[in-house]
Amino acid sequence: MKHLPALSLFAAAVGFGFFASPVSAEEITLYSHRHYESDDILFKKFTEKTGIEVNVVKASADELIERLKAEGENSKADILITADAGRLQRAKAAGLLQSVDSKTLSDRIPANLRDTDSQWFGFTMRARILAYAKDRVKADELSTYEALAEPAWKARVLARSSSNIYNQSLLASVVAAQGKDKAREWAKGVRGNMSRPPQGSDRDQMRAVAAGLGDVAIVNTYYVGLLLTSEDEKDRKVAESLGIFFPNQDGRGAHVNVSGGGVTKASKNKEGAIKFLEFLCSDEAQASFPKSTFEYPVVESVEWAEMQKKWGEFKADELNLSKLGELNETAVEVFNEAGWE
């Protein structure tokens, strides 16, 4: 019998399927709540730079957290990304994440925008601000989140449901700053000043202001950018009719939140996962977020988009965002007590 060279034997085995699967490049699996095409472009750039393929599974943050719980140590996920710190903290509390030792991450990401135990890290930031009707409200009439509970704003405020994590995190920040009792008083006052029951998205609140259904809405900054650059002319006109106000500038600063990620406890490629998180805080990745999703970079040296520059510099609340998750249950309880459905 004629013997085939070893290389030929290997090729023949692959050709006839003797191996269970072909040798694949290094890879990581990402469970992500984010849904932007620009993220997919970033993932491809990461692969080009490192040779590490990125497999993406998308769903809501709650669904991904429950999936991680169900999969346990058998999970294929290496990284969890959510659109708010509250749910990242929830994943940490459930034991789904692990600590990461990375000088790059600790040096480049401000301490208040990452977990105190280095289990998750913010990589984009947004502020929860007030969008107001420029033809009916003067900027000097606005001051703080707390002022929205005052009689002057009766039937003039618009906000989304208390089930929304952005509002839960905002209220958690009020609890942290003023205590549960004053937070309940504030939530009750704002709910009483709403011009309609809470409903819809942040973009819907701005559309309602433009339509005259209210004078001021509580929204995230990046939604203003998404409306201003919308393909829908009506939405662009909505955004153009609104002024942007950063509350609490003479006090603790405007409430901020992050999109962020952490390495899962079950990760089979922790080294690759850390490289991915470090890439997300690189100058290249950070510079892409202001232009594509209108989120602020977390690395302070990275330039903002022109639109963000027009909105102006602002003082941000320096509360460590881990508190948003730790106080989430309290915030939900306060909303219920205040009648904010």
WOTACOR-V808329 format. One record per residue. N is the residue number from 1. SS is DSSP state (alpha for helix, beta for strand, coil for the rest). Layout:
N;SS
N;SS
//
This chain:
1;coil
2;coil
3;coil
4;coil
5;coil
6;alpha
7;alpha
8;alpha
9;alpha
10;alpha
11;alpha
12;alpha
13;alpha
14;alpha
15;alpha
16;coil
17;coil
18;coil
19;coil
20;coil
21;coil
22;coil
23;coil
24;coil
25;coil
26;coil
27;beta
28;beta
29;beta
30;beta
31;beta
32;beta
33;coil
34;coil
35;coil
36;coil
37;alpha
38;alpha
39;alpha
40;alpha
41;alpha
42;alpha
43;alpha
44;alpha
45;alpha
46;alpha
47;alpha
48;alpha
49;alpha
50;alpha
51;coil
52;coil
53;beta
54;beta
55;beta
56;beta
57;beta
58;beta
59;coil
60;coil
61;alpha
62;alpha
63;alpha
64;alpha
65;alpha
66;alpha
67;alpha
68;alpha
69;alpha
70;alpha
71;alpha
72;alpha
73;alpha
74;alpha
75;coil
76;coil
77;coil
78;coil
79;beta
80;beta
81;beta
82;beta
83;coil
84;coil
85;alpha
86;alpha
87;alpha
88;alpha
89;alpha
90;alpha
91;alpha
92;alpha
93;alpha
94;coil
95;coil
96;coil
97;beta
98;coil
99;coil
100;coil
101;coil
102;coil
103;alpha
104;alpha
105;alpha
106;alpha
107;alpha
108;alpha
109;coil
110;coil
111;alpha
112;alpha
113;alpha
114;beta
115;coil
116;coil
117;coil
118;coil
119;coil
120;coil
121;beta
122;beta
123;beta
124;beta
125;beta
126;beta
127;beta
128;beta
129;beta
130;beta
131;beta
132;beta
133;beta
134;coil
135;coil
136;coil
137;coil
138;coil
139;alpha
140;alpha
141;alpha
142;coil
143;coil
144;coil
145;coil
146;alpha
147;alpha
148;alpha
149;alpha
150;coil
151;alpha
152;alpha
153;alpha
154;coil
155;coil
156;coil
157;beta
158;beta
159;coil
160;coil
161;coil
162;coil
163;coil
164;coil
165;alpha
166;alpha
167;alpha
168;alpha
169;alpha
170;alpha
171;alpha
172;alpha
173;alpha
174;alpha
175;alpha
176;alpha
177;alpha
178;alpha
179;coil
180;alpha
181;alpha
182;alpha
183;alpha
184;alpha
185;alpha
186;alpha
187;alpha
188;alpha
189;alpha
190;alpha
191;alpha
192;alpha
193;coil
194;beta
195;coil
196;coil
197;coil
198;coil
199;coil
200;coil
201;coil
202;alpha
203;alpha
204;alpha
205;alpha
206;alpha
207;alpha
208;alpha
209;alpha
210;alpha
211;coil
212;coil
213;coil
214;coil
215;coil
216;beta
217;beta
218;beta
219;beta
220;beta
221;alpha
222;alpha
223;alpha
224;alpha
225;alpha
226;alpha
227;alpha
228;alpha
229;coil
230;coil
231;coil
232;coil
233;alpha
234;alpha
235;alpha
236;alpha
237;alpha
238;alpha
239;alpha
240;alpha
241;coil
242;beta
243;beta
244;beta
245;beta
246;coil
247;coil
248;coil
249;coil
250;coil
251;coil
252;coil
253;coil
254;beta
255;coil
256;beta
257;beta
258;beta
259;beta
260;beta
261;beta
262;beta
263;beta
264;beta
265;coil
266;coil
267;coil
268;coil
269;coil
270;alpha
271;alpha
272;alpha
273;alpha
274;alpha
275;alpha
276;alpha
277;alpha
278;alpha
279;alpha
280;alpha
281;coil
282;coil
283;alpha
284;alpha
285;alpha
286;alpha
287;alpha
288;alpha
289;alpha
290;alpha
291;alpha
292;alpha
293;coil
294;coil
295;coil
296;beta
297;beta
298;coil
299;coil
300;coil
301;coil
302;coil
303;coil
304;coil
305;coil
306;alpha
307;alpha
308;alpha
309;alpha
310;alpha
311;alpha
312;coil
313;coil
314;coil
315;coil
316;beta
317;coil
318;coil
319;coil
320;coil
321;coil
322;alpha
323;alpha
324;alpha
325;alpha
326;alpha
327;coil
328;alpha
329;alpha
330;alpha
331;alpha
332;alpha
333;alpha
334;alpha
335;alpha
336;alpha
337;alpha
338;alpha
339;coil
340;coil
341;coil
//
